Amino acid sequence: MALLEYIKKATTPHQAVAAGAALLKESGFEELTLGQAFDIKKGGKYYLTAYSTTLVAFTVGKKVKETQEFHVAAAHTDHPCLHMKPKAEMAPGKYLKVNVEVYGGPILNTWLDRPLSIAGRVALKGKDVYHPVTKLVDFARPVATIPNLAIHMNRKVNEGVELNKQSDMLPIIGMFEEGMNKEDYFLELLAKECGVAKEEILDFDLYVYAVEEGGFVGVQEELISSPRLDNLTSCYALLHGIRQKKVREDGINVAILFDHEEIGSRSKQGADSAMLKLIFEKIYAALGFSVDALTDSIFNSFLFSVDVAHAVHPHHAEKYDPVNQANMNDGIVLKLNSNQRYTFDTEAVAIAQGICEKYGVKYQKFANRSDVTGGGTLGPIISGWLPMKTVDIGVPMLAMHSARELMGRKDQEYLENLMAGFFAK
């Protein structure tokens, strides 16, 4: 399955963007540079990366005019996990441990007793201090694990044990042997993996990730069990949709994969920034269109904020609204919340339903219990910067924020078909 192949490569936001850019390049998209003027033309298709972890792809219709309708879909490249601290070495005894901090809101106990690996980006010395050389690295094999404490030493473990983020979540990467450098053992390992001297490494942005591959479960293989379904399901669907040969001729399509959604999106490459608005302005400037026309186009445009949704749990139906529930393999979810945790606009919801029905995409509506706050999404953030009609959607899933999550196989097909139709017309 193409989704699982993408997830296998997209181990961190850096790798998710690199894998996505490779797919776009294969489909004939031309690369642009964020800090330079855009050289674009009608009928063209383009992509750019922003700070290594955000990816933007867009197509310009052959018949596009100044006042048109952007079709925009947004997702996010990051997932809850463990992030390496700058001084990673911790070896008080025989164990070689690496020092990490918790990124986002993972279910901590799901990270124990799993084969783990390390990936991300490394900054190396360059020709001058303002231009370091950056390099992607992925160990792509099990190099770490976080062992549980045996039940004999923790008899109440099955009654529920709170894990300390500093002391209980440290991965071990091996055992100390004579001749090893306790001060720099991880740095030396990283340098070897990168094929450079350790003195060349200035900094790194590395994540610990679950190395197990995704696969199908269920008697009819109707479910998908995999790491990083939140939110690589959406990232791949957007890439799939915008890469189709049939795209709108009278408008501009935009697929954007932001970073840092799991920690609030407040960053230069997150949704809570001027990033997307500035890109719109650069596109219009390159086409010779006016700023006023851009403003009018934004007000007439439509955005799908694409993130995962909560499927009703088989053992805990009491945690959900009695009737506004979502089930796996019953279609994509329109996520509704009057308090704008999910973007709510009844006209936009009606449009989303019409798009689904036009392309034969099964859908369902979801609302949280009134006494459950629920998580936030990209939709309210982006529409605050770009006031266009917006709807939050996604595939329903279980075990959200676990090291391994669960979703319905049919729902991914529905989402990919929706994105293909959305960008086609």
VOSEKE-462602 format. One record per atom (N, C-alpha, C, CB): x, y, z. Coordinates in steps of 0.1 Angstrom, whole numbers, plus 5000, padded with zeros to 4 digits. Glycine has a CB too. Layout:
! VOSEKE-462602
XYZ;...
//
This chain:
! VOSEKE-462602
500949885000;500050005000;500950125000;499050005012;500650224991;501450344990;501550425003;500850434979;500450435011;500550505023;501550445032;499150495030;501650315034;502550245043;504050265038;502250105044;504250275025;505550295020;505950435023;505550275004;505050535023;505350665026;505750675041;504250765023;504850615049;505150625064;506450565068;503950545071;506850455061;508150395063;509250485061;508350265054;509150575051;510250675048;510150795057;510150715034;508850835061;508650955068;508750945083;507251015064;509950915088;510150885102;510151005111;511450815103;510451125105;510451255112;509851355103;511851295118;509551475108;509151585098;510151615087;508851715106;511451605090;512451625080;512251515069;513851615086;512151395073;512051285063;510751285056;512351145070;509651325063;508351335057;508351435045;507251375067;509051545047;509151645037;509951595025;509651775043;511151535029;511951485018;511251375010;513251425024;510551285016;509851185009;508751245000;509251075019;508051345006;506951404998;507551484986;506251505007;508651554988;509251624977;509651534966;510451704982;510151414970;510551314960;509351274951;511251194966;508251254958;506951214950;506551324941;505851184960;506651454946;506251564937;507251574925;506251694945;508451564928;509451574917;509251464906;510851564922;508851344911;508551234901;507351264893;508351104909;506451344898;505251384891;505451514883;504151404900;506651564881;506951674873;506751814879;506051674861;506651814893;506651944899;508052004899;506151934914;508052134897;509352214897;509652274911;509352324886;510852264915;511252314928;511452464928;512452244934;510952534938;511152674940;511852694954;509852754940;512452814955;513152844968;512352954975;514652894965;512152934988;511253024995;511853164996;511152975009;513153184997;513753314998;514153384985;514953305007;513553334974;513853394961;512553424954;514753304952;512553514944;511353534936;510953414929;511653654926;509653394928;509153274921;509053294906;507653244926;509553204898;509453204884;508453094880;510853174877;507253144878;506153044876;505253094864;505253034888;504453004859;503653034847;502352964848;504353004834;501353014841;500052944841;500252804835;499053024832;499552704841;499652564837;500852494844;499852564822;501552564852;502752494859;502352434872;503852594861;503252354877;503052294890;504452294898;502552144889;504352334911;505552364918;505552314932;505752524917;506752314938;506852284952;507952354959;506952124955;507952364972;509052424979;509052374993;508952584979;510252374999;510352325013;510652455022;511452215015;510152455034;510452565043;511052515056;509152635046;512352545058;513052515070;513052355072;512452575082;513052285061;513252145061;512052055066;514452105070;511052115073;510052035079;508652075074;510052045094;508552175066;507252215060;507352205045;506752355065;506352155038;506352135024;505052195018;506351985021;505252275007;504152335000;504252294985;504252495001;503052244980;502952214966;501752294960;502752054964;501852344948;500752414942;500752404927;500752564946;499552404922;499352404907;498652534903;498552274903;499052584891;498452704886;497652674873;499552814883;496352694873;495552654862;495952734849;494152674865;495752664838;496052734825;495252854822;495852634814;493952854828;493052964825;492853054838;491752914820;493753054847;493553124860;493553274858;494653084870;492653334865;492553484864;492853544878;491053524860;492953674879;493253744891;492353704903;493253894889;491053714900;490153674911;489653534908;488853774911;490153444916;489853304914;489653244928;490953234907;489453114929;489253044941;490352954944;487852964941;491152984955;492152884959;491452764965;493052944970;491952644961;491552524968;492752474976;491052404957;492552484989;493752464998;493452345007;493952585007;494452255009;494352155019;495552155027;494052015012;495452135041;496552145050;496552025059;496552275058;497751975062;498051875071;499251905079;498151725064;499751805088;500951835095;501951715095;500651875109;503251745095;504251645093;504751585106;505451695086;504451645118;505051605130;504051505137;505351725140;504651435147;503851335155;504451335169;503851195149;503651305179;504151295193;505251185194;503051265203;506351225200;507451125201;508451175211;508151105187;509751135210;510851165219;511851245210;511451045226;512351355216;513351435208;514651435216;512751575207;515751425209;517051415215;517451555220;518151375205;518051555232;518551685238;520051705233;518551675253;520451835233;521751855227;522951785233;522052005228;522951765246;523951675252;523251545254;524551735265;523451445245;522651325245;523151215254;522551275231;524551215257;525151105264;524751105279;526651115263;524350985283;524050955297;524550815300;522550985301;525650805307;526150665310;526750655324;527250635299;525850665334;526350655348;526850515352;525150695357;526450415345;526850275348;527250205335;525750195355;526850085333;527250005322;526350035310;527149855325;525150095312;524250115301;524550245294;522850125306;524550245281;524650365272;523250415270;525450335259;522950525276;521550585274;521750715266;520950615288;520550755260;520550885254;519450975260;520250875238;519751095262;518851195269;517851255259;519751305276;516651245263;515551285254;514551375262;514851165247;513751445255;512551515260;511351475253;512751675260;510251485259;508951445252;508451555243;507851405263;508151515231;507651615221;506151585219;508451595207;505351695222;503951675220;503351595231;503651615207;502251525228;501551445239;501451295235;500151505240;502551225235;502451075233;501851005245;503851025229;501350885242;500950785252;502250715256;499850685248;502850765267;504250725271;504450575271;504650785284;503550505278;503750355280;503850275267;502750305289;503250335256;503350255244;504650255237;502250315234;505550345243;506950355237;507850255244;507450495239;507450185254;508250095262;508349955254;507750075276;509549895255;509749755250;509549745235;508849665257;509849855228;509749855213;511049875207;508749965209;511349825195;512549855188;512350005183;512749765176;513350085186;513350225183;514550265174;513250315195;514350365166;515450415158;515550565160;515350375143;516550625153;516850775155;516950835141;518050795163;516350945139;516451015125;516251165127;515350955116;516651235117;516451385117;517451455108;516551435131;517851565113;518851655105;520051695113;518051775099;521151695107;522451735113;522951855106;523451615113;523451955114;524152075109;525652055110;523652195116;526352075099;527852065099;528452195095;528251955088;529752205098;530452325095;530452355080;531952325100;530252475076;530152515062;531352615058;528852575058;531252675047;532252765042;532252895051;532052805028;531052935056;531053055065;529953025075;530753185057;529953105086;529153075098;527653085094;529453165109;527253165084;525853185081;525353085072;525653325075;526152985067;525652885058;526252745062;526052915044;525752695074;526252555077;525652455067;525752525091;526352345066;525852235057;524852155065;527052155052;523752125060;522752035067;522651905059;521352105068;522351805067;522351665061;521251585069;523751595062;520451515061;519451425067;520151295071;518251395058;519751245083;520251115087;519151025093;521351135098;519150905090;518150805095;518950675098;516950785086;519050635110;519650505113;518950395107;519750485128;517650405105;516750315098;516950165102;517150315083;517250145115;517350015121;517150025136;518749945117;516749925143;516549935157;517949955164;515949805163;518050075170;519350105177;519050145192;520050225170;517750145195;517450185209;516150115214;517250335210;515950105227;514750065233;514650115247;514749905233;513350125252;513150175266;512550055274;512250295266;513249985282;512749865289;511849895300;513949785294;510849815301;509949825313;510649775325;508649745310;510149815337;510549755349;509749625352;510449855361;510449515355;509749385357;508649395367;510749275360;507649315366;506449325375;506949285389;505349225370;508049205390;508549155403;509049275411;509649055401;509449385405;509949505412;508849605412;511249555405;507749585406;506749685405;505349615405;506849775393;504949555416;503749465417;502449545413;503649415431;502449675414;501249745411;501249805397;501149865421;502049745388;502149805374;500849795367;503249735367;500049685369;498849665362;497649745368;498449525362;497949825379;496949915385;497150055379;497049915400;498250065371;498450205365;499650265372;497250285366;500650295364;501850355369;502150485361;503050255369;502450595368;502750715361;504250715358;502450845370;504550735345;505950735340;506550875341;506050685326;507750895347;508451025347;509051045334;509451025359;508751165328;509251195315;510851205314;508751325310;511451235325;512951245325;513651115328;513351355335;513151045339;513950935343;513450795337;513850925358;512150795333;511650665328;511650645313;510250645333;511850755306;511750755291;513050755284;510850865287;514150725291;515450735284;515750605277;516550755295;515950615263;516250495256;517750445259;516150515241;517950315259;519250265259;519750225245;519350145269;520950255242;521450215228;522550115229;521950345221;522850055240;523849955241;524549945255;524949975231;525649875256;526349855268;527749915267;526349705272;528249965278;529550025278;530649915277;529750115291;531649935269;532749845268;534049925269;532749775254;535149855273;536449915275;536849985262;537449815279;537350105264;537850185252;536850285247;538150095241;535550275251;534550365247;534650505254;533150315250;534350605247;534350745252;533050775259;534750845241;532950775272;531650805278;531150945276;531750775293;532051035273;531651175271;530951195257;532851265272;531451125247;530951155233;530451035226;532051225226;530050925232;529750805225;528650825215;529450695235;527650905218;526550925208;527051015197;525250985215;527751115200;528251205190;529151125180;529051325196;529951035185;530850955177;529950865168;531850875185;528950805174;528050715166;527350795155;527050655176;526850915158;526251005149;527151045137;525651125155;528451075141;529351115131;529651005121;530651165138;529750885127;530050765119;528850745109;530250635127;527650755114;526450735106;526350845095;525150745114;526850965097;526851065087;528051065078;526751205094;529050985082;530250985074;531151105075;529950965059;531151165087;531951285089;532751275103;531051415090;533651365105;534351365118;533451435128;535651445117;533551395140;532551445150;532851595152;532751375164;534051645149;534351785151;533551875141;535851815149;533051815130;532351885120;530851905124;532351805107;530351835134;528951845138;528851965147;528451715145;527952055143;527652175151;526452155159;527452295142;525352095154;524152075161;523351965154;523352205161;522251925160;521451825154;519951835159;521851675156;519051795150;517651795153;517151655151;516751905145;517251575161;516951425160;515851385169;518251355164;515051285163;513951225170;514151075171;512651255162;513551025182;513450875184;512150835179;513650835199;512150735170;510850695164;510650545165;510750735150;509450495164;509150355164;509450295151;507650325167;510350205150;510950155138;510050045131;512350095140;509149985139;508249885133;507449935121;507349825144;507349855111;506649895099;505149875101;507149815087;504349955094;502949935094;502449815086;502250055088;501249765089;500649655082;499149645084;501349525087;498549545078;497149525079;496749425090;496549475066;495649455097;495149355107;493649345104;495449415121;493049245111;491649205109;491549085100;490949325103;490449005102;490348885094;490248905079;489048815099;489849025075;489849065061;490849165058;488449105057;491749185067;492849295065;492149425063;493749255054;491149455070;490349575068;490849695076;488849555070;491849675085;492349775093;493849795091;492149745108;494349915094;495749945092;496349975106;495950065082;497349905110;498049925122;499449975119;498149805131;499850095124;501150155120;501550275129;501050205105;502750295130;503250425136;502850545128;504750425139;502750655134;502650785127;501450805118;503850805119;500350735120;499150755112;498650895114;498050655116;498750945126;498551085129;499851165127;497951105143;500051235116;499051275106;499551245092;498651425108;500351135090;500851105077;499851045068;502051005079;498650995074;497550965065;497151085057;496350905074;497051195063;496551315057;497651375047;496251425067;498951375052;499951415043;500051345030;501351405050;499851215031;499951135018;498751155010;500050985022;497551175016;496351195008;496451325000;495051205017;497051435007;497151565000;498151544988;497651665010;499251474991;500251454980;499651374969;501551384986;498851274972;498151194962;497251284953;497351084968;496451364960;495451444953;496051554944;494551514963;497051614948;497651724940;498551674929;498351824949;498951554930;499751494919;498951434908;500651384925;497651434909;496851374898;496951464885;495351364902;496951394874;497051464861;495951564858;497151364849;494751534863;493651624860;493551724872;492351544859;493851844869;493751954879;492952074874;495152004884;492452154882;491652264878;492452364869;491152344890;491752404858;492352504849;492052644852;491952474835;491052664861;490552804864;490952854878;489052814862;491852784884;492252824898;493552774902;491152774907;493952804914;495152764920;494952664932;496052884925;495552544931;495452444941;496752454950;495352304935;496552434963;497652444973;497552324983;497752574980;498552244984;498652144995;499852185003;498852004989;499552205016;500652245025;500752155037;500452395030;501952105040;502152015051;503052095062;502951885047;502352145072;503052225082;503752135093;501952315089;504652195100;505252135111;504652185124;506852155111;504952125135;504752175149;503252185153;505352315150;502352115146;500952115150;500852055164;500152035140;501651955167;501451875180;501851965192;502251755180;502552075189;502952165201;502452305199;504552165201;501352315191;500652445191;500752525178;501052525202;501652485169;501752545156;502352685156;500452555149;502852735167;503352865168;504852865165;503152935182;505252865152;506652865148;506652925134;507252725149;507852955129;507953015115;507452915105;509353055113;507552785107;507052685098;505752615102;508152585095;505152675112;503852615117;502652695111;503852625132;501552635113;500252695107;499952835114;499152605109;500452855126;500152985133;501253085129;499952965148;501453105117;502453205112;501953265099;503853125110;502753355094;502353425081;502853345069;503053565080;503353225071;503953145060;503053135048;504253005065;501853085050;500953055038;500553185031;499752975043;500253285039;499853415033;500953475025;499453515045;502153465030;503353515022;503553445009;504653515031;503353305010;503453224998;502353264987;503353075001;501153294992;500053344983;500553474976;498753364991;501053564984;501553694979;502653674969;502053784990;503553584971;504653554961;504053494949;505653464968;503153404950;502453354938;501853464929;501453244941;501053544936;500353654929;501353754923;499353724938;502353784930;503353874924;504053814912;504453904935;504353684912;504953624901;504053614889;505453474905;502753604891;501853604880;501453744875;500553524884;501853844882;501553984879;500154024883;501653994864;499653954893;498253984898;498354084909;497553854902;497254154912;497254254922;496954204936;496254364919;497354284946;497154254960;495654254963;497854354969;494954354957;493454354959;492754224954;492854474953;493254184943;492654064937;492953944946;493254034923;494153934952;494453834961;493553834973;495953844966;493253944979;492353954990;490953904986;492254104995;490453944975;489153894970;489153744968;488753964957;490253694963;490353544960;490353474973;491653514952;491053524983;491053454996;489653445002;492053525006;488953555002;487553555007;486653455000;486953695007;486953424987;486153334979;486653184979;486053384965;487653154987;488353024986;487852934996;489853054987;488452804995;487952695004;489152625009;486952604997;489152585022;490252515028;489752385036;490952605038;490352275033;490252155041;491352145050;490152025032;491152155063;492152115074;492051965076;491852205087;493051895072;492951745072;493851685083;493451695058;493151645093;493851575104;493051455108;494051675117;493551375117;492751245121;491651285130;493751145127;490751185131;489551205140;489451085149;488251225131;488651105160;488450995170;487350895165;488151055183;487650775163;486650665161;486250625175;487250545153;484950585176;484450535188;485150405193;482850505187;485550405205;486350295211;485450175214;487150335223;485750055211;484949945214;484649915229;485449815208;485549965237;485449935252;485050055260;486749885257;484950175253;484750295261;483850395253;486050365264;482650345249;481650425242;481250545251;480450345237;481350525264;480850635273;481750755272;480850585287;482850755265;483750865264;483350955252;485150825262;482350915245;481950985232;480551035233;482050885220;480151135225;478851175224;477951065221;478651295213;476751055226;475850945224;475450915210;474550965232;475351015202;474950995188;475851045177;473551055186;476651145180;477651205170;478951135171;477751355173;478951005167;480150925167;480650895153;479850795175;481850845153;482450805140;483050665141;483650905136;482850585131;483350445130;484350435119;482150355128;485350345122;486350315111;485650245100;487450235117;486150275088;485650225075;484250265071;485750075075;483750375078;482450425075;482650565068;481650445088;483850605064;484050725057;484850825064;482750785053;485250935057;485951045064;485051115074;486451145054;485651185083;484851255093;484851405092;485451215107;483651465092;483551615093;483551645108;482251665085;484551715113;484751735127;484151875131;486251735131;483151875139;482351995142;482452035157;480851975138;482652165159;482652215173;482352355174;484052185179;481252395181;480752535181;481752625188;479452535188;482652575196;483652655203;484952675195;483952595216;484852635182;485952645172;487252575176;486252795171;487152465184;488252375185;488452315171;487952265196;487352275165;487452245150;486652365144;486752105147;487152405132;486452515125;485052485122;487252555112;484152575126;482752545123;482152665116;482052525137;481552625104;480852725095;479852635088;481852805086;478552655090;477552565084;477552565069;476252595090;477852685063;477952695049;479052605043;478052835044;480252625050;481452545046;481152395048;482652585054;480552355058;480152215061;479252165049;479552195074;478352245045;477452205035;478252185021;476352305033;479152275019;479952265007;480852135008;480952385006;481352105019;482151985021;481351855018;482751975035;480151855023;479251745020;478951735005;477851765028;478751844999;478451844985;479651784977;478151974980;480851824981;482051774974;482151624976;483351844979;481951574988;481951434991;480951354982;481751405006;479751404982;478751334974;479051344959;477351404977;479651444954;479951454940;480951344936;480551594937;481951314945;482951224942;482751084948;484351284946;481551064953;481250934959;482050894972;481550824949;482350994979;483150974992;482250965003;484151094994;482250855010;481450835022;481950925033;481450685026;480950985041;481351075052;480451055064;481451215047;480951105075;480151105088;480551225096;480450965096;479651265105;479951385113;480251345127;478651475112;481151425133;481551395147;481551515155;483051335147;481051505168;481151605178;481551545191;479851685179;482351605199;482851555212;481651555222;483951635217;481751475232;480851495244;480951635249;481251385255;479951685254;479951825259;480851845271;478551865263;481251745278;482151755289;483551715285;481651675301;483851695272;485251665268;485751775258;485251525260;486851825261;487351945254;487851905240;488552005261;488551795239;489051745226;490351825222;487951765215;490951775212;492251835207;491951955197;493151735201;493052035195;492952135185;493352085171;493752255189;493152175161;493552135148;494152255141;492352075140;494552235128;495052345120;493952445115;495752285108;492752395114;491652475108;491452615114;490452395108;491252615127;490952755133;492152845132;490552735148;493352785132;494652865132;494752925118;495852775135;494652845108;494952895094;493852995090;494952775084;492552965093;491453055089;491553185097;490152985092;492253185108;492553315115;493453405107;493053285129;494453345100;495353415092;494753445078;496653345090;494053345073;493453355060;491953325061;494153255050;491153425062;489653405064;488953355052;489053535069;489053225050;488353165039;487453055045;489253105028;486453005038;485652895043;486452775046;484452865033;486352715058;487152615062;486452495069;488252665072;486852375067;486252255073;487352165078;485252185064;487252115090;488152015096;487651875092;488352035111;488451795086;488151665083;489251565086;487751645068;489051435085;490151335087;489551195088;490851365100;490451105088;490050965089;489850925104;491150865082;488850855107;488650815121;489650705125;487250765124;490150715138;491150615142;491050585157;492550665138;491750485161;491950445175;493350455179;491350305178;493550465192;494950465198;495750595193;495750345194;494950705192;495650825187;496750865197;494650945186;497950905192;499150945199;499850825206;498751045210;499450705203;500150585207;501350575197;499250455206;502350495201;503550465193;503050385180;504550395200;501850325181;501350255170;499750275170;501650095171;499250325159;497850365159;497050275149;497750505154;495750285149;494850195142;493750275134;494150095151;493550245121;492550305113;491950205103;493250425106;490950255096;490250165086;490950185072;488850205086;491050075066;491750075052;490850155042;491949935047;489550135043;488650205033;488750355035;487250155034;488850405047;488850545050;489950615043;488850575065;491150555042;492250615035;491950635020;493550535036;491250535014;490850545000;489850654998;490250414996;488850665008;487950775007;488650915007;486950775019;489650925016;490351055018;491151085005;491251055030;491850995000;492551014988;491651054976;493450884984;490550984975;489651014964;489051164966;488450914964;488751194978;488251334981;489251434977;487951344995;490551414980;491551514977;491851524962;492851484984;491751414955;491951414941;490751494934;491951264935;489551474939;488351544934;488451684937;487151484939;488851724949;488851864953;489851944945;489351864968;491051884942;491951954934;491651944919;493351894936;490751854915;490451844900;489351944897;489951704897;488451984906;487352074902;486952154915;486151994897;
//
